[in-house]
Amino acid sequence: MANFSKPTGPQFSVDVYQNEFLPEGGRDVNAIVTVTATGGGTSGGLPGAAAGSAAVVLMLDCSGSMEYPPTKMRGAREAAAAAIDTLRDGTAFALVAGTHVAREVYPGNGRLAVADGRTRAEARQALRALTAGGGTAIGTWLRLADRLLSAAEAPIRHGILLTDGRNEHEAPADLRAALEACTGRFTCDARGVGTDWEVDEVRGIARTLLGTADIVADPAGLTADFTAMMEHVMGKEVADVALRLWTPVGVEISLVKQVAPTVEDLAGRRTGAGPRAGDYPTGSWGDESRDYHVSVRVPEAAVGREMLAARVSLVVPDPAGGAPATLGQGLVRAVWTDDMVMSTAINAQVAHYTGQAELADVIQQGLDARKSGDHDGATAKLGRAVQLAAASGNADTAKLLSKVVDVVDAATGTVRLKAKVAEADEMTLETRSTKTVRVKK
């Protein structure tokens, strides 16, 4: 474990959990890297730390479907008002109404307001005037949010996006282009209200922009969810943090994946960071802990040899354009042994998260099979999901699975598909399938 942080800001630690022992000829090295940030609540302590404020844009779906039922539009207005009340003084913010075009609701004229008693009251008044009508073109909402946030000096730039429908009024390529343009410029949480939206669209927005995705099936739950989201954003202090992976000559990277609190494959997000090093974006951090699974393939070596298989660092850009600051660092090792007990042991952390990643995969495969009418395939995959959820203690996912299948024996994964499943229950399982539980250390 190494800690490189300054005492005036959040302190970052990097812990590596692995079985470093390989048999003769063994090449695959797996490790779980736990990154923890603690001691937040101050500002300006690190490069990239928020100087007392963040910038947030709320994007609310105001398409015609938001009036069916009227509780959706009313719930969205009330939730946005609660989120605005949660903003700390000094936070820059704006409201965007999203239909087939994006419209600035408050403060307008391409500006951001600064949160205080007066601007919060004005924003709440603007929300009361919102009505539903028009189509859905989410790419336009994101592009407007990007333009607004780009004017903010605060390094923590965040969006909250709510939709109740499919992105029907722009081409899929337009949304992809908007997401590509916004990548690395701000983070974004995405929510679907009701059951008429596409899980892949909402989850894709959050995944690309390093935020969270969730379903709020009942509009009555929006206020609590928006308040919790905004509280989380207000706790962020360090932006644009990256996981840097350096490997020696001859070492190949097999896998880089976040495994807690959700499963997110990071391999496709690598950007070069000098010889044999690459950066994987992790977004903004407050007081929190996340786990990453790193797998590398090393050259064969004889018994008794050992080597550094990888160096994992947490880095943040220098605002002045100099070398990034290192917040923490951990080492992944490989040691060759002829002791079969040592070389065949599976590290508990690695085993746990391998199962959690499989759990997320088999839920998606099972739901896909169910939708396509493959009864046997769905039963097998969802049965395996029940088994994995029970074995790992993932009670939340087990509860969601029980609304889609009747569990005969959780230990063996014996289940029966339910004849009738509420659409909200199926969508909730799909949306939350990537959420994991931490291994008991």
C-alpha positions as CSV (number, residue, x, y, z in Angstrom):
1,M,0.0,0.0,0.0
2,A,1.2,3.5,-0.7
3,N,-0.3,6.9,0.1
4,F,0.9,10.0,-1.7
5,S,-1.8,12.5,-0.8
6,K,-1.4,15.9,0.9
7,P,-3.0,16.3,4.3
8,T,-5.1,19.2,3.2
9,G,-7.3,17.1,0.9
10,P,-8.8,13.6,0.6
11,Q,-6.2,10.9,1.2
12,F,-6.0,8.1,-1.3
13,S,-4.7,4.6,-0.5
14,V,-4.2,1.7,-2.9
15,D,-4.3,-1.9,-1.6
16,V,-3.5,-4.9,-3.8
17,Y,-5.0,-8.3,-3.0
18,Q,-3.6,-11.3,-4.9
19,N,-2.0,-14.7,-4.9
20,E,1.4,-13.8,-6.4
21,F,2.5,-17.4,-6.6
22,L,2.6,-19.2,-10.0
23,P,3.5,-22.7,-10.9
24,E,6.4,-23.3,-13.2
25,G,5.3,-22.1,-16.7
26,G,2.4,-20.2,-15.2
27,R,1.7,-16.8,-16.8
28,D,-1.6,-15.4,-15.7
29,V,-1.6,-13.0,-12.7
30,N,-4.8,-11.6,-11.2
31,A,-5.2,-9.0,-8.5
32,I,-8.0,-6.9,-6.9
33,V,-6.9,-3.3,-6.4
34,T,-8.9,-1.4,-3.7
35,V,-8.7,2.4,-4.0
36,T,-10.0,4.3,-1.0
37,A,-10.4,8.1,-0.6
38,T,-10.9,9.3,3.0
39,G,-10.7,12.6,5.0
40,G,-12.6,14.8,2.5
41,G,-14.5,17.9,3.5
42,T,-11.7,20.3,2.7
43,S,-11.1,22.0,-0.6
44,G,-8.1,23.0,-2.7
45,G,-5.9,20.3,-1.2
46,L,-5.0,18.5,-4.4
47,P,-4.6,19.3,-8.1
48,G,-8.2,19.0,-9.4
49,A,-9.8,19.4,-6.1
50,A,-13.0,21.5,-6.0
51,A,-12.4,25.0,-4.8
52,G,-15.5,25.2,-2.7
53,S,-18.0,24.5,-5.5
54,A,-19.0,22.3,-8.4
55,A,-21.0,22.9,-11.5
56,V,-24.2,20.9,-12.1
57,V,-26.8,20.8,-14.9
58,L,-30.1,19.1,-14.4
59,M,-31.7,17.8,-17.7
60,L,-35.4,17.0,-17.3
61,D,-37.4,15.2,-19.9
62,C,-40.3,17.4,-20.8
63,S,-41.6,15.4,-23.8
64,G,-45.3,14.8,-24.2
65,S,-45.2,11.4,-22.6
66,M,-44.2,13.0,-19.3
67,E,-47.9,13.9,-18.8
68,Y,-49.0,10.3,-19.0
69,P,-49.6,9.9,-16.1
70,P,-49.3,13.5,-14.9
71,T,-47.5,12.3,-11.8
72,K,-44.3,11.9,-13.9
73,M,-44.1,15.6,-14.7
74,R,-45.1,16.6,-11.3
75,G,-42.6,14.2,-9.7
76,A,-39.8,15.5,-12.0
77,R,-40.5,19.2,-11.0
78,E,-40.5,18.3,-7.3
79,A,-37.4,16.2,-7.6
80,A,-35.5,18.9,-9.4
81,A,-36.6,21.4,-6.7
82,A,-35.3,19.1,-4.0
83,A,-32.0,18.6,-5.8
84,I,-31.6,22.4,-6.1
85,D,-32.2,22.8,-2.4
86,T,-29.4,20.3,-1.8
87,L,-26.9,22.4,-3.6
88,R,-24.3,24.0,-1.3
89,D,-23.8,27.7,-1.6
90,G,-21.4,28.7,-4.3
91,T,-22.3,25.8,-6.6
92,A,-22.8,26.8,-10.3
93,F,-26.0,25.2,-11.7
94,A,-28.5,25.3,-14.5
95,L,-31.8,23.7,-15.6
96,V,-32.4,22.3,-19.0
97,A,-35.8,21.1,-20.4
98,G,-35.3,18.3,-22.8
99,T,-37.7,17.4,-25.7
100,H,-36.8,17.0,-29.4
101,V,-34.7,20.2,-28.7
102,A,-32.9,21.3,-25.5
103,R,-34.0,24.5,-23.9
104,E,-32.4,26.5,-21.1
105,V,-35.0,26.9,-18.3
106,Y,-32.8,28.7,-15.7
107,P,-30.9,31.0,-15.6
108,G,-30.8,31.3,-19.4
109,N,-28.6,33.0,-22.0
110,G,-25.9,30.4,-21.9
111,R,-25.1,31.1,-18.2
112,L,-24.9,29.2,-15.0
113,A,-26.4,30.5,-11.8
114,V,-24.5,30.5,-8.5
115,A,-26.5,28.8,-5.7
116,D,-27.8,30.9,-2.9
117,G,-31.1,31.7,-1.4
118,R,-32.3,33.9,-4.2
119,T,-31.2,31.8,-7.1
120,R,-32.7,28.6,-5.6
121,A,-36.0,30.4,-5.2
122,E,-35.9,31.6,-8.8
123,A,-35.0,28.1,-10.1
124,R,-38.0,26.6,-8.2
125,Q,-40.2,29.3,-9.7
126,A,-38.9,28.4,-13.2
127,L,-39.6,24.7,-12.5
128,R,-43.2,25.4,-11.6
129,A,-43.8,26.7,-15.1
130,L,-42.5,23.5,-16.9
131,T,-45.0,21.7,-19.0
132,A,-44.8,18.6,-21.2
133,G,-44.9,18.5,-25.0
134,G,-42.7,17.4,-27.9
135,G,-40.4,14.5,-28.6
136,T,-37.1,13.1,-27.3
137,A,-33.6,13.8,-28.6
138,I,-31.3,13.2,-25.7
139,G,-28.1,14.1,-27.6
140,T,-29.3,17.7,-27.8
141,W,-29.7,17.8,-24.0
142,L,-26.2,16.5,-23.5
143,R,-24.7,19.0,-25.9
144,L,-26.4,21.9,-24.2
145,A,-25.3,20.7,-20.8
146,D,-21.7,20.5,-22.1
147,R,-21.8,24.0,-23.4
148,L,-23.1,25.3,-20.1
149,L,-20.6,23.3,-18.0
150,S,-17.7,24.3,-20.2
151,A,-18.1,27.9,-18.9
152,A,-17.6,26.7,-15.3
153,E,-14.3,27.1,-13.6
154,A,-15.1,24.5,-11.0
155,P,-13.3,21.2,-11.8
156,I,-16.3,19.0,-10.6
157,R,-18.6,19.2,-13.6
158,H,-21.7,17.0,-13.4
159,G,-25.0,16.3,-15.1
160,I,-28.2,14.7,-13.9
161,L,-30.4,13.4,-16.7
162,L,-34.0,12.1,-16.4
163,T,-36.0,10.5,-19.2
164,D,-39.2,8.6,-19.4
165,G,-39.0,7.4,-23.0
166,R,-36.9,6.1,-25.9
167,N,-34.6,8.4,-27.8
168,E,-37.0,8.5,-30.8
169,H,-36.4,11.9,-32.4
170,E,-32.7,11.7,-33.3
171,A,-30.7,8.9,-35.0
172,P,-28.8,6.6,-32.7
173,A,-25.6,7.9,-34.3
174,D,-26.5,11.4,-33.1
175,L,-26.7,10.3,-29.5
176,R,-23.4,8.3,-29.9
177,A,-21.7,11.4,-31.4
178,A,-23.0,13.6,-28.5
179,L,-21.7,11.1,-25.9
180,E,-18.3,11.0,-27.7
181,A,-18.2,14.8,-27.7
182,C,-19.0,15.0,-23.9
183,T,-16.7,12.2,-22.8
184,G,-14.1,13.4,-20.4
185,R,-15.8,16.8,-20.1
186,F,-18.3,16.1,-17.4
187,T,-19.8,13.1,-15.5
188,C,-23.4,12.3,-15.6
189,D,-26.0,10.3,-13.7
190,A,-28.9,9.0,-15.7
191,R,-32.3,7.9,-14.6
192,G,-35.3,6.3,-16.3
193,V,-38.8,7.0,-14.8
194,G,-41.6,4.6,-15.5
195,T,-41.1,1.7,-17.8
196,D,-41.2,3.1,-21.4
197,W,-37.5,3.9,-21.7
198,E,-34.6,1.7,-23.0
199,V,-32.3,0.3,-20.3
200,D,-29.4,0.1,-22.8
201,E,-29.7,3.8,-23.7
202,V,-29.8,5.1,-20.1
203,R,-27.1,2.7,-18.9
204,G,-25.0,3.6,-21.9
205,I,-25.2,7.3,-21.1
206,A,-24.1,6.7,-17.5
207,R,-21.4,4.3,-18.5
208,T,-19.8,6.5,-21.1
209,L,-20.0,9.6,-18.8
210,L,-18.7,7.7,-15.7
211,G,-22.0,8.2,-13.7
212,T,-24.7,5.9,-12.3
213,A,-27.8,4.5,-13.9
214,D,-31.0,3.5,-12.2
215,I,-34.7,3.0,-12.6
216,V,-37.4,5.0,-10.7
217,A,-40.4,3.0,-11.6
218,D,-42.8,5.1,-9.5
219,P,-42.5,8.9,-9.9
220,A,-43.1,9.2,-6.2
221,G,-39.6,8.0,-5.7
222,L,-37.9,10.7,-7.7
223,T,-37.5,13.3,-5.0
224,A,-35.5,10.9,-2.7
225,D,-33.4,9.7,-5.6
226,F,-32.6,13.2,-6.9
227,T,-31.7,14.3,-3.3
228,A,-29.4,11.4,-2.8
229,M,-27.7,11.9,-6.2
230,M,-27.1,15.6,-5.5
231,E,-25.7,14.8,-2.0
232,H,-23.3,12.4,-3.7
233,V,-22.2,15.1,-6.2
234,M,-21.7,17.7,-3.4
235,G,-19.4,15.2,-1.7
236,K,-17.0,15.1,-4.7
237,E,-13.7,16.9,-4.3
238,V,-11.2,15.5,-6.8
239,A,-12.0,15.4,-10.5
240,D,-10.5,13.6,-13.5
241,V,-8.9,10.8,-11.5
242,A,-7.3,8.0,-13.6
243,L,-6.1,4.5,-12.8
244,R,-2.6,4.3,-14.4
245,L,-1.3,0.8,-15.2
246,W,2.4,0.4,-16.0
247,T,3.7,-3.0,-17.1
248,P,7.3,-4.2,-17.8
249,V,8.5,-5.3,-21.2
250,G,6.9,-8.7,-22.2
251,V,3.8,-8.3,-19.9
252,E,0.4,-8.2,-21.6
253,I,-2.7,-6.7,-20.1
254,S,-5.6,-9.1,-20.1
255,L,-8.3,-7.3,-18.2
256,V,-8.9,-4.0,-16.4
257,K,-12.4,-3.8,-14.8
258,Q,-14.1,-2.0,-12.0
259,V,-15.8,-4.6,-9.9
260,A,-17.3,-2.6,-7.0
261,P,-19.6,-0.8,-6.5
262,T,-20.6,-1.8,-10.0
263,V,-19.1,-3.9,-12.8
264,E,-17.7,-1.7,-15.5
265,D,-15.2,-2.9,-18.2
266,L,-12.5,-0.2,-18.5
267,A,-10.3,-1.9,-21.2
268,G,-11.7,0.1,-24.1
269,R,-11.1,3.4,-22.3
270,R,-7.3,3.2,-22.1
271,T,-5.3,6.2,-23.3
272,G,-1.5,6.1,-23.6
273,A,0.5,7.6,-20.7
274,G,4.1,7.1,-21.8
275,P,6.1,3.9,-22.4
276,R,4.3,0.8,-21.4
277,A,1.7,2.8,-19.4
278,G,-2.0,3.6,-19.9
279,D,-4.6,5.6,-18.1
280,Y,-8.2,4.4,-17.4
281,P,-10.6,7.2,-16.4
282,T,-12.5,6.8,-13.1
283,G,-14.2,10.2,-12.9
284,S,-14.6,12.2,-9.7
285,W,-14.1,11.1,-6.1
286,G,-15.3,12.0,-2.7
287,D,-15.1,9.9,0.5
288,E,-15.5,6.4,-1.1
289,S,-13.9,3.1,-2.0
290,R,-13.9,1.2,-5.3
291,D,-12.4,-2.1,-6.3
292,Y,-10.7,-3.0,-9.6
293,H,-9.8,-6.3,-11.1
294,V,-6.5,-6.3,-13.0
295,S,-5.2,-9.3,-14.9
296,V,-1.9,-9.5,-16.8
297,R,0.0,-12.2,-18.6
298,V,3.7,-12.4,-17.8
299,P,6.5,-14.2,-19.6
300,E,7.3,-17.8,-18.4
301,A,10.0,-18.0,-15.8
302,A,11.7,-20.7,-13.7
303,V,10.9,-21.7,-10.2
304,G,12.4,-19.2,-7.7
305,R,12.2,-16.2,-10.0
306,E,10.0,-13.2,-9.1
307,M,9.1,-10.0,-11.0
308,L,7.0,-6.9,-10.8
309,A,4.0,-7.8,-13.0
310,A,2.4,-4.4,-12.9
311,R,2.4,-1.1,-11.1
312,V,-1.0,0.5,-10.4
313,S,-1.1,4.2,-9.7
314,L,-3.9,6.7,-9.1
315,V,-3.1,10.0,-10.9
316,V,-4.8,13.4,-11.3
317,P,-3.9,16.0,-13.9
318,D,-1.9,19.1,-13.1
319,P,-4.1,22.2,-13.8
320,A,-1.0,24.0,-15.0
321,G,-0.2,21.3,-17.6
322,G,2.7,19.7,-15.8
323,A,3.2,16.1,-14.8
324,P,0.2,14.4,-13.2
325,A,0.2,14.1,-9.4
326,T,0.3,10.6,-8.0
327,L,-2.3,10.0,-5.3
328,G,-1.5,6.4,-4.4
329,Q,0.3,3.3,-5.8
330,G,0.3,-0.4,-5.5
331,L,2.3,-3.3,-6.9
332,V,1.2,-6.5,-8.6
333,R,3.9,-9.3,-8.2
334,A,4.6,-12.7,-9.7
335,V,6.6,-15.4,-7.9
336,W,7.2,-18.8,-9.4
337,T,7.2,-21.8,-7.0
338,D,7.0,-25.6,-7.1
339,D,4.7,-25.6,-4.0
340,M,1.4,-26.7,-5.6
341,V,-0.6,-25.6,-2.5
342,M,0.7,-22.0,-2.8
343,S,0.4,-21.8,-6.6
344,T,-3.1,-23.2,-6.9
345,A,-4.7,-21.1,-4.1
346,I,-7.2,-18.6,-5.4
347,N,-7.2,-15.3,-3.6
348,A,-10.6,-14.7,-1.9
349,Q,-10.9,-11.2,-3.3
350,V,-10.3,-12.4,-6.9
351,A,-12.7,-15.3,-6.5
352,H,-15.4,-13.1,-5.1
353,Y,-15.3,-10.5,-7.8
354,T,-14.9,-13.1,-10.6
355,G,-18.3,-14.4,-9.4
356,Q,-19.8,-11.0,-9.2
357,A,-18.8,-10.2,-12.8
358,E,-20.3,-13.6,-13.9
359,L,-23.4,-12.7,-12.0
360,A,-23.9,-9.5,-14.0
361,D,-23.3,-11.4,-17.3
362,V,-25.7,-14.3,-16.6
363,I,-28.5,-11.9,-15.6
364,Q,-28.2,-10.1,-18.9
365,Q,-28.0,-13.3,-20.8
366,G,-30.9,-14.8,-19.0
367,L,-33.1,-11.7,-19.5
368,D,-32.2,-11.7,-23.2
369,A,-33.1,-15.3,-23.5
370,R,-36.4,-14.7,-21.8
371,K,-37.3,-11.9,-24.2
372,S,-36.4,-14.0,-27.2
373,G,-38.6,-16.9,-26.0
374,D,-35.7,-19.2,-25.1
375,H,-37.4,-20.7,-21.9
376,D,-34.7,-23.3,-21.2
377,G,-31.8,-20.9,-21.8
378,A,-33.4,-18.2,-19.5
379,T,-34.0,-20.8,-16.8
380,A,-30.4,-22.0,-16.9
381,K,-28.8,-18.5,-16.9
382,L,-31.2,-17.0,-14.2
383,G,-30.7,-20.1,-12.1
384,R,-27.0,-19.7,-12.2
385,A,-27.5,-16.0,-11.2
386,V,-29.6,-17.1,-8.2
387,Q,-26.8,-19.5,-7.2
388,L,-24.1,-16.8,-7.5
389,A,-26.1,-14.2,-5.7
390,A,-26.8,-16.6,-2.8
391,A,-23.1,-17.8,-2.6
392,S,-21.7,-14.2,-2.6
393,G,-24.3,-12.8,-0.2
394,N,-25.7,-10.3,-2.8
395,A,-29.1,-10.1,-1.1
396,D,-30.3,-7.1,-3.1
397,T,-29.8,-8.9,-6.4
398,A,-31.3,-12.1,-5.0
399,K,-34.4,-10.2,-4.1
400,L,-34.7,-8.7,-7.6
401,L,-34.2,-12.2,-9.1
402,S,-37.0,-13.6,-7.0
403,K,-39.4,-11.3,-8.8
404,V,-38.5,-12.9,-12.1
405,V,-38.1,-16.5,-11.1
406,D,-39.5,-18.8,-8.4
407,V,-36.5,-20.1,-6.5
408,V,-36.7,-23.8,-5.7
409,D,-33.1,-24.2,-4.4
410,A,-30.8,-21.2,-4.3
411,A,-27.7,-23.3,-3.5
412,T,-28.0,-25.4,-6.7
413,G,-29.6,-22.6,-8.8
414,T,-32.8,-24.5,-9.4
415,V,-35.5,-22.1,-10.5
416,R,-38.7,-21.8,-12.5
417,L,-39.5,-18.8,-14.7
418,K,-42.5,-16.9,-13.4
419,A,-45.4,-17.0,-15.9
420,K,-46.1,-13.3,-15.4
421,V,-43.5,-10.7,-14.5
422,A,-44.2,-7.0,-14.0
423,E,-42.3,-4.9,-16.5
424,A,-40.9,-2.7,-13.8
425,D,-39.5,-5.7,-12.0
426,E,-37.7,-7.0,-15.1
427,M,-36.3,-3.5,-15.9
428,T,-35.1,-3.0,-12.3
429,L,-33.2,-6.3,-12.4
430,E,-31.7,-5.5,-15.8
431,T,-30.7,-1.9,-14.7
432,R,-29.2,-3.0,-11.4
433,S,-27.6,-6.2,-12.6
434,T,-24.1,-4.7,-12.5
435,K,-24.3,-3.7,-8.8
436,T,-22.0,-5.8,-6.6
437,V,-21.4,-6.4,-3.0
438,R,-18.0,-5.9,-1.4
439,V,-16.0,-9.0,-0.3
440,K,-15.8,-9.4,3.4
441,K,-12.2,-8.7,4.2
